[in-house]
Amino acid sequence: MGSKAVEKRNYILAKATHVFIREGYTSVTMKDIVEECGISRGGLYKYFSSTKEIFEGILSSQKSVDHSYFFESMKNEKNAVTILTEFLQQQKEELLNIGSTIRLAIYEFFLSQKDNSFEGILEQYFNVAVAMISKTLSYGIERKEIMPLDTDGMARQIVILLEGLTIMALSMSVSPTLIDEQIDMMVKRIVSA
């Protein structure tokens, strides 16, 4: 794919993200995305064949951004506690502004899949998130910024905590105090393990 094609594909993904944030996953049509992008139907189908394919492209892009954050931070020799604290603070901002994120659409996407393939995808996303955080914890232990601990176990706890907070934020109001309390407890466990 040439640079113009990549640029157009990314433009479609960015515009489609706005539609999915507004409408959720299940009600969005290709027509909605065509209208948001201001392109022809044929122009959209040149890059994507369905809303599912577009949404999977959005998920893939987001995963790349998360990977880049962790990878670049470690490559630049940033302090591991700072990396994790900044990541958790970014998660807090998203939780407090859950209505302007794509998180509800993500849950709708996975729950709307008719076959059991979504279970493998969910497990993969969980494992990738755990691996990124675990690698950051290991990096911190090697640099003596974090006390030795079970990196995989702690990473799973962090991901599960974030998922729980996400479900709470989607279903009820979650106070900044509650989020701070949970993040602070997690950071303290990491630093003083």
C-alpha positions in Angstrom: 0.0 0.0 0.0 1.4 3.4 -1.0 1.7 6.3 1.4 -1.4 8.0 0.0 -3.4 4.8 0.5 -2.1 4.4 4.0 -3.0 8.0 4.7 -6.5 7.5 3.4 -7.0 4.3 5.3 -5.8 6.1 8.5 -8.2 9.0 7.8 -11.1 6.5 7.5 -10.2 4.8 10.7 -9.9 8.2 12.6 -13.3 9.3 11.3 -14.9 5.9 11.9 -13.6 6.1 15.5 -15.8 9.2 16.1 -18.8 7.4 14.7 -18.3 4.3 16.9 -17.8 6.6 20.0 -21.1 8.4 19.3 -23.2 5.4 18.2 -21.6 2.3 19.7 -20.6 -0.7 17.6 -23.8 -2.5 16.7 -25.8 0.4 15.2 -23.1 1.8 12.9 -23.4 1.2 9.2 -21.1 1.7 6.3 -23.3 4.6 5.2 -22.7 6.3 8.6 -18.9 6.0 8.0 -19.2 7.2 4.4 -21.1 10.3 5.6 -18.6 11.0 8.4 -15.6 10.6 6.0 -17.2 12.6 3.2 -16.2 10.0 0.6 -18.1 7.8 -1.8 -19.3 4.4 -0.9 -16.9 2.9 -3.5 -14.0 4.9 -1.9 -14.8 3.3 1.4 -15.1 -0.2 0.0 -11.7 0.2 -1.7 -10.2 0.0 1.8 -12.7 -1.9 4.0 -15.5 -4.4 3.2 -17.5 -4.1 6.5 -17.9 -2.1 9.7 -16.4 -5.2 11.5 -13.2 -4.9 9.4 -13.0 -1.1 10.1 -13.5 -1.7 13.8 -10.8 -4.4 13.8 -8.5 -1.8 12.1 -9.3 0.6 14.9 -8.5 -2.0 17.6 -5.2 -2.8 15.8 -4.2 0.8 15.6 -4.9 1.3 19.3 -2.9 -1.7 20.2 0.0 -0.3 18.2 -0.2 3.0 20.1 -0.1 1.2 23.4 2.9 -0.9 22.3 4.7 2.2 21.1 4.2 4.0 24.4 5.7 1.2 26.5 8.4 0.4 23.9 9.5 4.0 23.3 9.5 4.8 27.1 11.8 1.8 27.8 14.0 2.5 24.8 14.4 6.1 26.1 15.3 4.7 29.5 12.4 6.3 31.3 11.8 5.3 34.9 9.6 2.2 35.1 7.4 3.6 37.9 6.9 6.8 35.9 5.9 4.7 32.8 3.4 2.8 34.7 2.1 5.8 36.6 1.6 7.8 33.4 -0.2 4.8 31.8 -2.5 4.5 34.8 -3.2 8.2 34.8 -4.1 8.1 31.2 -6.4 5.2 32.0 -8.0 7.3 34.8 -8.7 10.2 32.3 -10.4 7.7 30.0 -12.4 6.3 32.8 -13.6 9.7 33.9 -14.5 10.6 30.3 -15.8 7.1 29.4 -18.6 8.6 27.2 -16.0 10.1 24.8 -14.0 6.9 24.5 -14.5 3.9 22.3 -14.6 1.5 25.2 -18.4 0.9 25.1 -18.2 0.1 21.4 -15.3 -2.4 22.2 -17.5 -4.3 24.6 -20.4 -4.2 22.1 -18.1 -5.5 19.4 -16.9 -8.5 21.4 -20.4 -9.3 22.7 -22.0 -9.1 19.3 -19.9 -11.8 17.6 -22.1 -14.7 16.8 -19.4 -17.4 17.0 -17.0 -18.1 19.7 -14.1 -16.5 17.9 -14.4 -13.4 20.1 -13.2 -15.5 23.1 -9.9 -16.1 21.4 -9.6 -12.4 20.4 -10.5 -11.2 24.0 -7.9 -13.6 25.4 -5.3 -12.4 23.0 -6.0 -8.7 23.9 -5.8 -9.6 27.6 -2.5 -11.5 27.2 -1.0 -8.7 25.1 -1.9 -6.1 27.7 -0.5 -8.3 30.5 2.7 -8.9 28.5 3.3 -5.2 27.9 2.8 -4.4 31.6 4.8 -7.4 32.7 7.7 -6.4 30.5 7.7 -2.9 31.9 7.7 -4.4 35.5 10.7 -6.6 34.6 12.4 -3.6 33.1 11.9 -1.7 36.4 13.1 -4.7 38.4 16.3 -4.9 36.3 16.9 -1.2 36.9 16.2 -1.5 40.6 13.3 0.9 40.4 10.8 -1.7 41.4 11.2 -4.3 44.1 11.3 -8.0 42.8 7.8 -9.4 42.3 5.7 -11.8 40.2 5.6 -9.6 37.1 3.0 -11.7 35.2 0.7 -11.9 38.3 1.0 -8.2 39.0 0.4 -7.3 35.4 -2.8 -9.5 35.4 -4.0 -7.7 38.5 -3.5 -4.3 36.8 -5.4 -5.4 33.7 -8.2 -6.9 35.7 -8.4 -3.8 37.9 -8.7 -1.6 34.8 -11.3 -3.8 33.2 -13.3 -3.8 36.4 -13.1 0.0 36.6 -14.1 0.2 33.0 -17.3 -1.8 33.6 -18.1 0.3 36.6 -17.6 3.5 34.7 -19.8 2.3 31.8 -22.6 1.2 34.2 -22.5 3.9 36.9 -20.6 7.0 38.0 -17.1 6.3 39.2 -15.5 9.1 41.3 -12.0 10.3 40.7 -11.3 9.5 44.4 -12.2 5.8 43.9 -10.0 5.6 40.8 -7.1 7.4 42.5 -7.4 5.0 45.5 -7.2 2.0 43.3 -4.3 3.3 41.2 -2.4 4.4 44.4 -2.8 1.0 45.9 -1.5 -0.7 42.8 1.5 1.7 42.5 2.3 1.1 46.2 2.2 -2.6 45.7 4.6 -2.3 42.7 7.1 0.0 44.5 7.1 -1.7 47.8 6.5 -5.3 46.8 
